Amino acid sequence: MVRHPIVEFSINNELAGIAVIDQFAQAWSAVYTFFEPKFSGYSLGVYAVLWQIEQVTLQQKEFLYLGFWIKACKKMAYKSDYQPIQLLIDNQWIEMTI
């Protein structure tokens, strides 16, 4: 069974961001996260990932999937900040340090 919760992040009781998450038996998948532009200086993307890591740990899940990662894509570069990383290569998950 897959659950698809929507998580709201607030600053001073004002909606600052939303994360859509798929929850599976042993993992979470960070589907999409977006933020109110006026809070761009708050590093809400980092906060959202750290919050999800904490929740996955508290729920004793095995993995947090941050989605596709393309090394040359600057928009996806943040994903390599969270390690260890597993990459799917030739249909096999391989743990890597980047």
SULDA-V265029 format. One record per residue. N is the residue number from 1. RES is the residue in one letter. PHI is phi in whole degrees, 0 to 359 (* if undefined). PSI is psi in whole degrees, 0 to 359 (* if undefined). D_LAST is the distance of its C-alpha to the last C-alpha in whole Angstrom. Layout:
N;RES;PHI;PSI;D_LAST
N;RES;PHI;PSI;D_LAST
This chain:
1;M;*;131;33
2;V;252;131;30
3;R;253;148;31
4;H;234;68;30
5;P;287;156;30
6;I;246;126;30
7;V;251;133;29
8;E;253;136;31
9;F;248;132;29
10;S;238;150;32
11;I;232;122;33
12;N;51;47;36
13;N;63;21;38
14;E;242;134;36
15;L;300;121;34
16;A;249;335;31
17;G;191;164;28
18;I;222;138;28
19;A;237;133;26
20;V;255;127;26
21;I;231;137;25
22;D;264;131;26
23;Q;247;126;26
24;F;244;177;26
25;A;302;317;28
26;Q;242;8;24
27;A;201;162;22
28;W;244;150;22
29;S;235;120;21
30;A;282;99;20
31;V;287;306;22
32;Y;199;141;23
33;T;226;135;23
34;F;218;158;26
35;F;224;157;27
36;E;290;122;30
37;P;305;329;30
38;K;292;347;32
39;F;258;20;29
40;S;299;335;26
41;G;279;1;26
42;Y;267;0;26
43;S;54;47;22
44;L;293;333;23
45;G;297;316;20
46;V;297;314;18
47;Y;301;315;21
48;A;298;317;21
49;V;294;315;18
50;L;297;323;19
51;W;297;316;22
52;Q;294;320;21
53;I;300;315;19
54;E;299;315;22
55;Q;295;318;24
56;V;298;319;22
57;T;295;313;22
58;L;299;324;26
59;Q;272;4;27
60;Q;56;40;25
61;K;277;159;23
62;E;273;328;20
63;F;221;153;18
64;L;237;118;17
65;Y;263;118;16
66;L;268;4;15
67;G;95;185;16
68;F;301;148;15
69;W;227;124;12
70;I;242;114;12
71;K;307;320;10
72;A;279;355;13
73;C;268;113;14
74;K;299;325;15
75;K;295;335;16
76;M;260;358;13
77;A;301;328;11
78;Y;302;334;11
79;K;297;332;10
80;S;285;353;6
81;D;284;345;9
82;Y;249;107;10
83;Q;235;156;8
84;P;285;158;9
85;I;244;139;8
86;Q;246;132;10
87;L;248;141;11
88;L;270;109;14
89;I;235;123;15
90;D;52;47;18
91;N;61;25;19
92;Q;227;133;18
93;W;280;125;15
94;I;235;128;12
95;E;281;133;10
96;M;225;156;6
97;T;250;127;4
98;I;244;*;0
